[in-house]
Each structure stands twice: as structure tokens, then as C-alpha cells.
Amino acid sequence: MGLIDDLAPVALDTQIFIYFIEEDKRFLPLVRPVFEAIDHGILPAVTSALTLMEVLVVPYRNRNTALADRYEALLTRSRGLHCLDVDRSLLKIAAGLRANFKLKPPDAIQVAAAMVANCSVFLTNDRRIPSVPGLKILQLKKYLT
């Protein structure tokens, strides 16, 4: 049983997009099938709009507009991927997560997006994300062979 078998409606953390767009040699074999399943409508997926801010920092710093454009296209025009706005209701859920699980603000926003979208799985590589009732936290690195 592999990663794709463990995913249902899934929320993706920022680094999952980085591994895919920048073709990380270690993780690309794991994330490519995820993005293919999302693109084919097989796997519903979400992330928060915070992801856009996080992935654009390095391309902007390096004045790499082509890379920035690739990230923006993936996050805003992908079939099967919904980028949730960070609105008041999402922020209130994130505040509750921070209060109850001591998550850092970006992590709380990402997990809150998963909850708002009724995802059953949150795919990350951040081992600091704790278990949250009703949401299975999957660490990508655990699927490396």
C-alpha cells in the first residue's frame, strides 16, 4: 500500500508543492502521482491561500518570475485543486487550533483549511504537526523506500 492509497480528500502543506514544482529528486516520485490524480479529478485536494505566499518568497527573492508564475498557475488554475481563501471563519478555526495544539500560525492556517474543506487527510513533511481529531496527518518522508 502506497501514499496514493492512503489519500482521500486531501489537504496539502506548502512543501508538497515545492517538491513537485522544483522536482525534488527525493520526493518527486511520491508527489508526482498525487498531482496527477488531482489533475485527473481522481483526488480532491485543497490548500490555503497562505501556500501561495509561502511558495513565492524564494522566487521573488531571486527575481525568478518564471518559477513564481509556475507556482501561481499550479495553485490558482489547477483542475481538482482548490485554494481556500484565508477568511475570518478559517482564522477563527486556526486560532482554536493554536490554542489547543500550540501550532505555529502558518501551520494552524493550513490545518484549519483542511478542516474547513472536510478533508480526511493532511499531507505534510512537518513532523511538528500534531494529531488533530478527525484529520489524519501523513508525513511524506514515511513513504520513502
Backbone bond lengths (Angstrom), bond angles and torsions (degrees), N, CA, C in turn:
res aa  C-N    CA-C-N  psi(-1)  N-CA   C-N-CA  omega(-1)  CA-C   N-CA-C  phi
1 M - - - 1.457 - - 1.517 108.72 -
2 G 1.337 117.52 129.50 1.448 121.51 -177.00 1.511 112.46 -111.74
3 L 1.303 114.32 -174.37 1.460 121.70 -177.98 1.518 111.79 -56.11
4 I 1.307 117.85 -50.04 1.458 120.88 -175.26 1.524 111.39 -59.76
5 D 1.322 117.44 -29.90 1.465 121.65 178.75 1.519 111.89 -71.64
6 D 1.328 117.29 -23.02 1.461 121.26 -177.84 1.524 112.88 -90.50
7 L 1.313 117.16 -2.17 1.456 120.34 -175.72 1.518 110.94 -99.06
8 A 1.300 114.76 137.71 1.459 123.43 172.44 1.521 103.41 -122.83
9 P 1.304 120.10 -149.42 1.467 114.34 170.95 1.530 107.59 -52.97
10 V 1.330 115.78 124.21 1.461 120.45 -169.73 1.518 110.89 -123.97
11 A 1.319 115.11 143.40 1.458 122.21 170.62 1.525 106.35 -106.27
12 L 1.319 115.83 137.51 1.456 121.09 -176.26 1.520 110.72 -110.32
13 D 1.314 115.48 131.44 1.451 121.91 175.16 1.529 108.85 -79.05
14 T 1.299 116.66 162.03 1.463 123.03 -173.24 1.523 113.83 -54.16
15 Q 1.327 117.59 -45.37 1.471 118.42 -173.55 1.518 112.50 -64.36
16 I 1.314 119.06 -22.05 1.464 121.59 177.70 1.537 109.56 -62.56
17 F 1.318 116.76 -39.67 1.466 121.58 177.74 1.525 111.01 -68.64
18 I 1.315 116.45 -38.45 1.469 120.78 179.08 1.523 110.10 -63.44
19 Y 1.322 117.12 -45.15 1.465 120.39 179.42 1.528 110.78 -59.01
20 F 1.324 115.78 -38.98 1.460 120.40 -177.23 1.531 111.73 -73.28
21 I 1.306 117.57 -54.88 1.466 121.64 -175.75 1.530 111.61 -64.99
22 E 1.326 116.43 -40.82 1.459 119.19 -176.82 1.531 112.16 -91.86
23 E 1.333 115.54 7.52 1.464 123.55 174.55 1.525 112.80 50.55
24 D 1.323 114.73 53.36 1.459 121.49 177.40 1.534 109.18 -57.96
25 K 1.315 116.66 120.71 1.470 121.08 -174.28 1.528 112.69 -60.64
26 R 1.290 117.13 -32.34 1.463 120.96 -177.72 1.534 111.88 -75.32
27 F 1.342 116.44 -42.28 1.460 119.79 -171.61 1.528 115.03 -105.23
28 L 1.319 118.66 -14.50 1.459 120.51 -178.21 1.531 113.26 -56.07
29 P 1.343 119.17 -41.21 1.472 117.86 178.46 1.536 113.16 -60.73
30 L 1.318 117.47 -23.53 1.464 120.62 177.29 1.525 112.16 -86.14
31 V 1.326 117.57 -41.48 1.465 119.59 -173.36 1.523 113.54 -85.52
32 R 1.326 118.20 -26.19 1.472 119.59 179.67 1.533 111.47 -56.86
33 P 1.354 119.71 -48.49 1.472 118.69 178.60 1.531 113.02 -63.00
34 V 1.313 117.15 -29.57 1.471 120.44 177.36 1.530 109.12 -64.55
35 F 1.330 116.70 -49.62 1.459 120.00 -179.31 1.525 111.87 -67.86
36 E 1.313 118.16 -31.87 1.466 120.59 175.19 1.527 110.57 -65.74
37 A 1.330 117.03 -42.45 1.465 120.69 178.31 1.530 110.84 -65.16
38 I 1.321 116.76 -38.01 1.467 120.78 176.62 1.532 109.21 -63.62
39 D 1.321 116.98 -48.04 1.458 121.89 -177.47 1.527 112.22 -63.13
40 H 1.326 117.38 -32.82 1.472 121.05 179.96 1.531 112.62 -85.91
41 G 1.331 117.60 2.97 1.456 120.77 178.39 1.514 114.14 77.53
42 I 1.318 117.09 11.61 1.460 121.87 -179.37 1.525 111.09 -82.14
43 L 1.321 116.31 -33.17 1.458 122.42 -174.89 1.525 110.06 -124.82
44 P 1.343 117.37 107.38 1.464 119.01 175.39 1.527 109.51 -68.56
45 A 1.343 115.95 136.53 1.460 119.76 -177.17 1.523 111.07 -142.03
46 V 1.328 114.09 151.41 1.465 121.14 176.77 1.519 109.38 -138.32
47 T 1.304 114.18 161.53 1.455 123.40 167.02 1.514 105.20 -150.78
48 S 1.306 116.71 168.86 1.464 118.43 177.13 1.520 109.42 -92.11
49 A 1.317 116.25 160.76 1.467 121.16 177.29 1.524 111.02 -63.23
50 L 1.309 117.60 -18.68 1.466 121.08 175.17 1.523 110.17 -57.43
51 T 1.319 117.38 -33.07 1.462 121.39 178.95 1.524 110.95 -56.01
52 L 1.317 116.80 -40.74 1.466 119.78 179.39 1.527 110.58 -59.22
53 M 1.320 116.80 -46.22 1.458 119.66 178.34 1.522 111.06 -60.77
54 E 1.320 116.57 -44.47 1.461 120.13 -176.15 1.528 112.62 -65.93
55 V 1.328 117.49 -40.93 1.471 118.86 -177.21 1.527 112.94 -76.92
56 L 1.325 117.73 -19.83 1.466 120.06 -177.88 1.524 114.31 -84.79
57 V 1.314 118.16 -14.30 1.467 120.67 -175.55 1.528 112.03 -57.78
58 V 1.309 118.27 -55.28 1.467 121.10 -176.40 1.534 111.44 -66.14
59 P 1.342 119.77 -46.00 1.462 117.54 175.93 1.534 113.14 -58.51
60 Y 1.320 117.18 -39.83 1.471 119.40 177.55 1.526 110.72 -65.49
61 R 1.330 116.20 -43.64 1.463 120.31 179.72 1.528 110.95 -59.53
62 N 1.333 115.57 -39.26 1.469 120.90 -179.12 1.524 113.27 -90.26
63 R 1.322 116.08 5.31 1.465 122.50 -178.66 1.539 111.48 53.58
64 N 1.323 114.51 40.19 1.462 121.61 -179.62 1.531 108.31 -100.41
65 T 1.320 115.76 82.65 1.464 119.61 -176.11 1.529 112.33 -67.28
66 A 1.326 117.50 -30.90 1.469 119.73 178.99 1.528 110.61 -63.19
67 L 1.322 117.07 -43.96 1.465 120.69 178.29 1.525 110.53 -66.76
68 A 1.311 116.78 -42.38 1.470 120.37 178.06 1.526 110.18 -59.80
69 D 1.327 116.80 -42.32 1.466 120.75 179.12 1.526 111.84 -64.48
70 R 1.326 117.60 -37.37 1.477 120.72 177.80 1.518 110.94 -63.52
71 Y 1.332 115.58 -44.36 1.471 119.07 177.48 1.524 110.91 -61.30
72 E 1.321 116.06 -47.66 1.464 118.81 -177.32 1.526 111.16 -62.71
73 A 1.317 117.43 -41.08 1.463 120.37 178.29 1.526 111.10 -62.06
74 L 1.324 117.06 -45.15 1.465 120.26 179.78 1.524 111.01 -60.37
75 L 1.319 116.30 -43.45 1.463 120.14 -175.18 1.520 114.25 -78.84
76 T 1.310 117.81 -24.88 1.467 118.65 -173.80 1.524 114.10 -112.62
77 R 1.331 117.56 -15.27 1.458 118.47 -176.37 1.531 113.60 -128.22
78 S 1.306 117.15 14.55 1.469 119.38 -179.97 1.520 110.99 -81.60
79 R 1.305 114.27 135.23 1.456 120.18 174.43 1.524 107.46 -73.36
80 G 1.302 117.46 130.81 1.459 121.16 177.15 1.513 114.69 92.23
81 L 1.322 117.48 -10.15 1.465 121.51 179.32 1.520 108.72 -113.74
82 H 1.320 115.64 125.44 1.465 120.76 178.57 1.521 108.42 -109.99
83 C 1.318 116.12 125.80 1.463 122.35 178.43 1.529 107.40 -100.00
84 L 1.337 116.12 106.76 1.466 121.35 -175.13 1.519 111.75 -77.61
85 D 1.322 115.64 133.77 1.457 119.75 174.05 1.527 109.73 -67.05
86 V 1.307 115.11 147.28 1.468 120.73 176.08 1.523 106.07 -89.17
87 D 1.330 115.10 95.08 1.459 120.03 -178.58 1.530 110.58 -109.10
88 R 1.306 115.73 -177.47 1.465 121.08 -176.13 1.526 112.61 -58.90
89 S 1.333 117.76 -43.30 1.469 119.37 -177.56 1.528 110.97 -66.44
90 L 1.332 116.89 -39.47 1.466 120.14 177.62 1.534 109.99 -65.29
91 L 1.324 116.70 -41.20 1.469 120.17 179.74 1.531 112.04 -65.00
92 K 1.313 117.84 -33.71 1.469 120.38 177.45 1.535 110.59 -67.11
93 I 1.319 116.49 -39.99 1.467 119.90 176.25 1.523 109.66 -65.67
94 A 1.328 116.43 -41.35 1.472 120.65 177.94 1.523 110.86 -61.67
95 A 1.309 117.45 -39.03 1.475 120.75 177.88 1.523 110.32 -62.74
96 G 1.327 116.62 -41.74 1.464 119.81 176.95 1.516 111.78 -62.70
97 L 1.328 116.60 -39.65 1.465 120.59 177.57 1.527 111.05 -65.06
98 R 1.320 116.43 -40.31 1.477 120.03 177.31 1.521 110.06 -62.78
99 A 1.323 116.02 -42.57 1.470 120.63 -178.10 1.526 111.50 -66.32
100 N 1.326 116.31 -41.72 1.462 120.18 -173.98 1.519 115.10 -89.12
101 F 1.336 116.96 -27.52 1.461 119.72 -174.30 1.523 113.81 -123.14
102 K 1.341 115.78 2.59 1.468 121.46 177.73 1.530 113.03 57.28
103 L 1.320 116.57 35.56 1.452 121.55 176.97 1.530 110.37 -74.39
104 K 1.325 116.12 149.00 1.458 120.53 172.15 1.526 107.71 -70.43
105 P 1.342 117.83 154.62 1.471 119.44 -176.31 1.528 115.09 -51.68
106 P 1.349 120.52 -47.89 1.474 117.67 -179.93 1.534 112.71 -62.10
107 D 1.318 116.34 -40.07 1.469 119.63 179.56 1.525 110.84 -65.81
108 A 1.328 117.01 -40.29 1.461 121.03 178.92 1.524 110.54 -62.65
109 I 1.318 117.32 -40.05 1.471 121.01 178.99 1.524 110.30 -65.55
110 Q 1.328 117.50 -42.96 1.469 120.26 -179.72 1.531 111.09 -64.57
111 V 1.308 117.18 -44.75 1.470 120.52 179.89 1.530 110.10 -67.29
112 A 1.329 116.86 -38.48 1.470 120.27 177.36 1.527 110.37 -61.49
113 A 1.324 117.79 -39.00 1.465 120.61 177.53 1.526 110.42 -61.09
114 A 1.321 116.20 -41.04 1.474 120.12 177.25 1.521 110.71 -60.28
115 M 1.318 115.67 -42.05 1.465 119.92 -178.63 1.531 111.57 -69.61
116 V 1.316 117.29 -42.97 1.459 121.77 179.59 1.528 110.41 -60.15
117 A 1.319 116.50 -37.96 1.466 121.52 -178.52 1.531 112.95 -85.09
118 N 1.324 116.80 4.49 1.472 121.54 -179.74 1.515 112.95 58.15
119 C 1.320 116.13 37.37 1.465 120.23 175.33 1.521 109.00 -76.37
120 S 1.302 115.70 148.74 1.461 119.53 176.75 1.520 111.43 -98.18
121 V 1.348 116.49 -12.54 1.461 121.26 -175.93 1.532 109.87 -134.82
122 F 1.331 115.24 140.73 1.468 122.24 172.92 1.514 106.58 -120.85
123 L 1.340 116.71 116.61 1.458 122.16 -177.95 1.524 109.19 -97.58
124 T 1.319 115.66 123.45 1.453 122.58 -174.91 1.521 108.95 -147.08
125 N 1.297 115.55 177.42 1.456 121.46 167.72 1.518 108.71 -129.93
126 D 1.312 115.53 13.78 1.462 122.74 -178.68 1.527 108.80 -93.18
127 R 1.315 116.20 107.28 1.471 119.40 -176.80 1.524 112.76 -73.45
128 R 1.326 117.21 -6.20 1.461 120.34 178.34 1.518 112.87 -82.73
129 I 1.329 117.76 -7.69 1.464 120.45 178.78 1.530 107.73 -77.11
130 P 1.336 117.25 116.55 1.463 119.77 -177.62 1.530 111.82 -81.45
131 S 1.293 115.36 169.58 1.467 120.52 172.78 1.519 108.67 -63.80
132 V 1.322 114.74 137.60 1.462 121.98 178.67 1.523 106.01 -127.11
133 P 1.326 117.63 129.23 1.470 118.87 -179.18 1.533 112.33 -53.61
134 G 1.329 115.50 132.08 1.452 121.68 177.27 1.519 114.75 84.43
135 L 1.337 117.22 1.53 1.462 120.45 -178.24 1.522 108.48 -137.20
136 K 1.315 115.90 120.48 1.461 121.03 178.40 1.525 108.08 -84.43
137 I 1.324 117.03 122.38 1.456 122.57 179.32 1.527 107.64 -94.42
138 L 1.323 116.95 117.31 1.463 121.38 179.26 1.520 109.72 -108.69
139 Q 1.325 115.22 128.53 1.462 122.12 176.22 1.525 108.04 -92.81
140 L 1.314 116.70 118.29 1.454 121.52 -177.08 1.524 112.08 -56.91
141 K 1.322 117.25 -41.22 1.482 120.34 -175.42 1.523 112.34 -62.41
142 K 1.316 118.21 -20.44 1.469 120.59 178.28 1.525 112.22 -71.12
143 Y 1.321 116.94 -12.44 1.462 121.02 179.64 1.523 112.99 -97.06
144 L 1.317 116.79 0.88 1.463 119.80 176.97 1.522 109.40 -70.39
145 T 1.319 116.45 141.34 1.474 119.24 178.18 1.504 111.06 -112.32
